[in-house]
Amino acid sequence: MDLNEVRMFVQVIRAGSFAEAARRLGVPPNTLSRRIRQLESGLDTRLMQRSTRKLTLTPAGNAFFERCAPAVDGVLDAGKALAGGSHTAAG
């Protein structure tokens, strides 16, 4: 499982659309859509139903989002803390 794809999935759900998530992530919408399809393929399950007007999480997608979103936030927060902190490399 590619953790970047999980991060992208979480962003799509939070943004409510592929277009807005792509803008926030700085990637083309078609790339984002392809990466989400790859995630679904790797998990062998459909995470969301797509239509031209809205995204709807499947039950599996909802469960995955609920478990992954806090983890993604934790990883991003840890990275920000290290990047902005006064931690020095040792070793």
Secondary structure as UniProt FT lines:
FT   HELIX           3..15
FT   HELIX           18..25
FT   HELIX           29..43
FT   STRAND          48..50
FT   STRAND          55..57
FT   HELIX           59..84
//
